């Protein structure tokens, strides 16, 4: 319907795009004119200089009218305010250089109702953002609180610069635990100061957890420009401020918002000198970032992934297709990655069973996803509400290719490559592995959903009961065995991850012994060694001699990290360890070739359910495959469903 003033409310008349063509929004710099600008179709090979916008739109109501090319289009109020701000900047001389003439805006320049166009334009994202002058980040209208938060970030960046003026990579900043003394010496505000709350409010803006922003920032040829109301800020200053906080232990403090980890993740990817593989990208972003469309947990990363740099030769399994169901998309990509990489590390966040505490923390229950399949969909909590993965994304050295894998000392399958066999359908994987035994005791650390902060308050009581169970099954009969017992217990409760906090095993062992001594010496703890009085005295003396210099709080930090949302297990072989929270008595523990850790699996009529990763003392260093080669145990085929 034509309106009297010549405007049309039928929406923009999008025409079909030719291959390698995009639409650009041409800004009308006349701030008093009702027309915001116009859309022009251009070939990427001959496009004029343009900026690319990064903003958050998602599920927000499109309740604000915007005039483009004489047509009225309903957009989000945030985008409308962003376009007004860019019109102001385009009209100013010296506001942003070069001045804003053309800008690519995904929600305007792609016909969002045209599924084939959306799928094809996603494959051009890398070219669009890397070819743009730079990325403009629009965070929305500002206020005094946000301005104060930006001033705090400036302060933190100043501390970073003064302490590390020549830093080029994250590894150049020493890794430390948080120190009150160091914080006071930095000159930063006390942690109870209002400024920290204001910074939390800033990074809780939806933009900071949107999956698409990663490539929009990483691919920017120059330092992205942050626009927040009238405020203009450098992305580089923000990312280094966050890096300094991360390396100085601030991220573990309750006053520090989880979203700061997102900024640090983007920085790590941006500063890498080599391309990241898709599985590593998905693993490091899965929990921290969200998507309106759950297919975008994959598609939003394709522009960065090593597997998809040649858009004309994109593997069929990775080609965006918004017509597929989310479950089919995940299965297609999972099979591709398993065959290509020969590793099971992508199963670290598998769908699992309905009883899993991790699965309950998801926003969407993808019921048609098999238990083994990676579930890359959104969580409703950040890292603080989830168990810590036993696989790692290795990325700290910017000169080495990042990869998803297991810690170097996790070699349960002796580095044997995954053996995949043909199956009747894609909902099953058929693999080779070795059964280690059955779970005969299972004690969950977490009965209900709780945060790590809440769990930390209960840690002592949990470990007291676990210690009694552990010493009842560990082999040994006299006080000299206490060191062997303690070693197994400390490694099991921390998943032998002392390297995570920058400690060597000798020091971590002392930390664990110091923690045990604290429990044993507490008169109300009722923790014993299970020996006769004389032997107990000898054992305590032995523990004390080995615990000199130990810091119990360091052990507690690691134990809290790895016991959270997990289960203490004892197997029929007499081994102790930790597994997923929903592990049951009768479940099997198996080493599947291609994995660094044993897995808990559950027998069903037509195959095995995949429960999840475990740490099992005595089977983390290739013991099972070596025994199989010697004919002591047999390799077998598992159908995982």
Phi, psi and omega in degrees: 000128178277135177267162184299327181276008177090358180274151182243129182260018180277357183094168183291134179276080180294138174252159181296142180264140173285161177305141179063022176249149178223169171257141173243143177267120179266116184289134171271110185287354179283103186291343180266350181281140180291332182281120183286331182161198183217160177259135178233135177272129180223156171278138178299333180287341183227030183285143174290164177304132182214155172265161174239133183267139171242119181210172180251127177228309171044237185263009180296148181294135176266080189243015180240126183280136178228130181267123178226125179055030181083000178255146177264125181238133177275124180231173176290153179297328180294316179293320179300317179292327178294319179293322175299319179295321180289328173298318177299315181294324179294329182278342182273144174267122180087005178293300173226136182242133351293162184296155182281117173244305179246144176214141177262123181235114188305316184290343176258319190275351174246133175287100187292344178273352184258098186298315177301321179294317178302316181297318182286324181291331177300324180290346179263357186304318181301313180296319183298308184285325180283336180273343181291162177302309173192171177269131173260122180260116179257116181262354179107179179299144181264178172204179184297325180296315179295322178299319178296321179297319178295327178292324177294318178299322175299319179298314181297318178299322178297320177297314178304311182297320182291327182275329186223067186293339183251010183298135177241337180219165183303321182296344178284345178263117182304140178276123183226157167275157182296140179228127177301321181294316180294322179296315179297321181292335182290338183085003178286157180300153175301152187293344176268007180288147180303330183302324180291324175295320179293325176292322176301314180298325179295307186280354172277358171301143189301331183305322188289349178237021180268127187298326184291336185293340183300304181290332180295329177273313185299321185278352181299126183295326179244175178301119179302149181253124179268125176248120180225101189060233177271359184276137175238126187223150179274131176299321184302318180296320180296314185291325179285328174299317179292321179298318179298317180297319180298312184287344180255016171081010182290332187295342180272356182276143182293338180285346186260123183291144180301329185297342176295333175296328179297316180297319180293325176297315178299319179299317180300317180290318182295323184273352180295138180272356177231160181286144178273138171288157186300318183297324178291319178298314181293323182293317185282343182253347191303313184279323189283330189243149184240161178222148174289317177256119188292346172294332183289350174296341174256307188298327182290349182254354185298327180295345180256339191287141179298328184290344189237026182288331175264095185302330181284344182237036181293129177306139184304323181295339182258358182289124182302135178211098183284357178276344179281148173294155181302315181299318180294323177298313181295318180296318180300314181289322180298314178298320178300313183290322178297315180291321184287319189261338179066025182227148178264011184298336180290348180275008181299331175241051180294160182301318176073200182257167182293342180275357183288131176297326179295317180295326179294340182274004181273151177286328184234135175259100182279084189297336181272007178268128178294163188298328184279339190291138174300133177250100184271007185288170187294145168262157176265003175229163174268194185305328185296342181255007185236151174292148182282133181294151175267359173256160183234152164262116181272114186211357190296329178271109185294346181269352178257150179291121177298150177204153175269128179193199179254159175305148185305330182272003173263099182227050184302325180260019177055035179063017175292142182283150178302134174254111179254134179245158179297144179230160181290341180203166187279358179276358181237145165240138179249118189226163175264143179195183183226123177282130182264340182147184180252155174282122180253343173220138179217118180236113183285136175284329186233112180277326183231169178293128178206160178277166177294329177296318178293319180296323181301325180292337182259359189302314183302313182295324179294314184288335175299310182292324179293322179299316179299319179292320182296313184289343178282343182246340179288139184287145179143157184222355180219179189296335181292341180281351186298326180292319177296316178300311183298321179300312180298316182296313182297316180295318182294318183287340180247005184054027179052043185251038181299334180296337181301328180250022173072032181243148174279161183299319182304317180289320180296324177297316177298319178301315181295318178296319178299322178293314179300318179298322179298320177292315184294326184272350180286120189295340181259001187279334181059029176267130182232172177262349178081014179257169168294163187306314183296314180294325179297317179298318179295319181295318179297320178297320179294317178299315182297323181293330180272344186266001182301127180088001180281148179243104184301328182293332178290318175298317181300321179298314180292316181297320177298320181296316188262341175274339183301130181057031176233182186227135173281133183232148170236134183255168180295346176272358181087010180271152175245157180182196177228144179222185179300159185298332184263018174298139181239157169299133183101342174295155178260147172251125185223146171263116177261130182302137184101005181238154175267349184229158170288158178239149171270126178230157185231128184290135174231171183300320186254009181159211183235135170278143178267119181266313176150186184290153173219160169245123183231115180302133179093355181225025183259357187235039175080014183299320183293309177300323179296318178295325178295319180293333178272001177080013182279327175223162186250143171283146179218171181261135177241132169263108182264126186237000000 
